[in-house]
């Protein structure tokens, strides 16, 4: 996973981790945990994040794969 690309997308959209957690239904502490590299996102979490950030398929692939 490209954490820097995901963080850049958050900054670009002005969405905080707190807002992303609410929009995606993922617990905030889990998002922080995984953004710090202490865990991997599940496929379901990747889909939720992509939907919450309105990512294209290409952007999703570049960030998560």
C-alpha positions, 0 to 999 in steps of 0.5 A: 500500500502507498500510504503517502498517496493515501495521505496526499489524497486526504490532504488534497480533499481536505478530509481528516482521518476523523471524517474518513472514519465516519464516512467509511464506517472504519474505527478511527483508531484502526485507520490511524493504526493502519496509516502508520503501517502497523497493519494492513487494510482489508479488501472491504476497508479499501472499498469503503475508503475508496467510496468515501474519498470518491476514488477512481478505479485507477486511484484505488489501484495506485494506492492499495495495490 
